[in-house]
Amino acid sequence: MKKIYVLLVLVAIASSSCKKFLDTEPTDKIALEQYYTDETGLTQALAGVYDPLGSGNVYGNLPNGFEACTDEGYYARSGQVTGIQVFNFDPSNTNVTGLWTDLYTGINRANDLIAHIDVPQMDEGKRQIILGEALFLRGYYYFMLVTRFGDVPLRLAPTTSPNGVQLARSKTADVYAQILKDMTTAETKVATSTAIGYPSRVSKTVVQGILARVCLQMAGYPLNDTGKYADALAWTKKVISSGEHALNTTFSSDATFNGFNETLPSVPANSNNAYRQIFINAAQEVYNTKESMWEIEFKGNRADGYFDLGPLGSQVGITMTPSAANSPLYNYPGYCYGFIKGTARLFNKYDATGKDLRRDWVLTTYTWTVNNTTNTATKTAIAKTVQYGRDMAKWRREYELLTPKDKNQTGINFPVLRYADILLMFAEAENQVNGPTAEAFDAINQVRRRGYGLPVAAASAVADLTGLNKATFQQAIEDERMRELCFEGLRRMDLIRWNKFVSTMNSVGAEMGAAPTSGALTSGNQQYGGLGGKNVTARNLLFPIPSLEMASNKLITENNPGW
């Protein structure tokens, strides 16, 4: 049995994707009892619990895989007619299998750490912080499982033998009950954001914010436990009242990034476009825990010995065409495949006059064309009328500072929880519990004012919403979440909890399928972008239980509906 534990621990140390943990020198530990003897060993085990979050099957595959097709965007390859990107796959799909496997890897590592938390002789306060993080992460892995697979096996103890894999599925409500138990316990133990100082480790307000997200999911489809709106409201109030977080309101409009001074045609030089600064910071590995509360850390460029890289900016971002082997242009502006384009529906959700500055950051206003002979790159503006065919452009490689740049991946962190989301969750929960109060309007309007480049604390006739009833305020929240949080891995879950996923996907699929093939509204024929939406049926509310799992775990006797 010890060999099983040791293997898990050593893999955890070797593959950790958290920068602060990666900077820790590994220690030689050859048996379980030796491993859990001190704080260093326990911390390294915790790094192993975090590790699956950054895998190529979880957040390393979220933006251009599992979340590639929503009403926000589509997979920008006309030849992609099968796979998770277009909702045409079966239970043997390797991406689905990898997601299931890696999430349970995180759970098993958490279970192992929790079971041995009292072994080391160490400071008790630090022990409780590590325990809190492990409990939260176990709950979060189950949250990712239950929202994607529904009823799943609940494993709450280390797997110590092959027979341990035989476990029946628990009901969705029971899985959520365990998630709440783990996370609420964790909330009393973990450190504050201020004490931690960086966003890759879970803080008290992160736990509170994710608990709000969990409660909102429970309040909606399929559980429809509407009492959880009050709980979501209480958790968001805790984050807001902590004083630890705020919207980013600064922007270096005249700054030069990596030798390139960018001025977008539709953004006045003196505008306060603090929204895009969030993503510039991410490209430059600048922490702002006030706004960006929890991030999945990616690190390195392979040339520096670190291989924990992710897809933001390189796989999803502004396309560089054509490709060139070993081109110096990989360093500036930086190569990108441009796997995701935004829908016309997303484009048209923003203010039509361009006053909402987020649109022209989220959806590119230019293209990169390279000359492989002269090794030069040309930036060409896209006409303002174009609604179809714009690249998703939140994360842009020209702002990266680390060189040489890897062609295929970057060290840009994935944002799991931002303070803007806290405000929008608060507004939604407040509206559901008390109606569209002044506090609910203030929360959504703070987010909107920042999007319009205006002071967040001052009322604005241009940006502010007023006079809405409960139903129209809810619709405004749904639209605002799309504008603010698009491509951050939340839209599919939102549409499902609002019980709008199938109808929304079918309608956006039809829209894209009927898109103009030429003219002022499009950059080219984008009708293929409707394939995924048209493929969606009720079975896509959940992923299938992987064939591999069903073959090895005989206590799972049937798959999800439609699979």
Disulfide bonds with the S-S distance in Angstrom:
none
